[in-house]
Amino acid sequence: MCLPAHQINFESVNLTPPSLQMEIQNFLREILYVIVLHERRLKESESFLSLCAMGDNVPARSIFIYDNSKEPAAGLDGKIVYRHDPGNPGVSRAYNQALTVAIEQKKKWMLLFDQDTAFTDNFLRKLYASTRSNPESIAFVPVLKDSKGIVSPFRWAMGRGWRISHRLEILNLKKFRFANSGLLVQCDAFSTVGGYEEAIPLDFSDVVFGEKLRQVTTSFTVVDAVLNHDFFGASINSTEETLKRFRLFCTGGFEYARSIGVWISYVSILWRAIHLSLSLKSLAFIRIFLANCRRSS
């Protein structure tokens, strides 16, 4: 179902000599590209369209689509590995399932995307350069930005994330974390730490995975590339939509607090509930928070 698109022209971005072009193409073929869909058609996914624009540099069956939508996608072709899960278990199970595919295909890396993360070949070129400059690193992330600034990477302290105004190339996992989308992670490391926690479907899944990575490394590498990202909490949408997202936020937040033992996270979740209740003039957010407190007691 990949739409007609051009192949990356490495000469147009001054990647010479030809031996270097081949080296980059070989690197791209070592990657399983993973996209998690939810209630969006594949041809409307910015991440998928970005991969399509790479043409033959993405080999057949190197794109893994995990579709959490109620209805399966139609008109798929053999270039894509597709799994449909109408139960909508979130991103964590999708990423864990992707590892199985990556192992079957003998891939070295997995590149994880939300459905709406657009990127260009320039990002992938910089990924290549970063892996060669930091061969000891097992995790690479871009800078994600929204209308307010940097979303990822972020400082992690007192059970919550804090925006940073700048970033360094190497960040310590004890103090910093990253969002899932755009993460290039080594398959061996992913497998060693046991992948993502499936009890945390969405929010906090990245934080907990970063904590698990500390079993095998102390840091991650920030790639010199900026991608746009729509972060929950940066803007307030309709009450109904925000309530759905806040329920997922609570699920992940309470599970994180229980598993890691960081009680201050409960304060962070409560603050989010109060902020949303005041902004949308609804006590439903407070009620959701209290209901999660009763279930966790």
Summary of the structure (lengths in Angstrom):
residues: 297
radius of gyration: 19.3
end to end distance: 48.0
largest distance: 62.9
contacts: 948
relative contact order: 0.12
helix: 41%
strand: 21%
